[in-house]
């Protein structure tokens, strides 16, 4: 039965995984976002002042 002969399929499997593990991670990590986040300053000063509730809880 020729389906049980692993000679051609093993090399195809090994080479495909070598491509997946070497080329694709390089392409994925080279991706950059078009909108880089900018640091926000004065965020603490812009928060509104909150006051505690004075509800009777009894």
N, C-alpha and C positions, 0 to 999 in steps of 0.2 A: 504494500500500500504506500504510494508516494506521499501521502499526507503526513506520514510519521517521520519523514526525513527532515531533521532539524537544520541541515546545513545551510540552505539559503535563508530561512526565516530567522535563524538566530543572528546572522550578521545584519539583516535588515532591522531587527529589533535593537541590536546594540548601537548601530549607527543612528537610528532615529532618536534613541535616548541621549546619545552624545550631542546631537543637534539641540534637543530640548534643553539639556542641562548646560550648554555652553553659549549658544547664540541667543536664545530667547531671553534669558535673564539679563543679558547686556542690553538688549533692545528695551526691555521693560524698565530697567533702572535708568536708562538715558532719557526717559520721558519727563518732561517738565510741564508744570501747570502754566497756562497762559496768564492767570491772575495770581501773582504772588501776594500773600497776605501782608498787609502793612501793620506795623506795631501801633497800637493805640495808646496814647498817653492821656493823662488826666482822667482816667476812667473812674477813679475813686471820687473825684470832685464832682462828677456829673451824676452820681447816684442820688436819688431823692432821699430826703430825710424821712425816716419812718418813726412813728410814735407808737408806744404800746397801747393795746386796747384797754379800755376802762369798763368792761362789761362785768356786771355782777354774775358770778358763776354759782351762786347758791340758790 
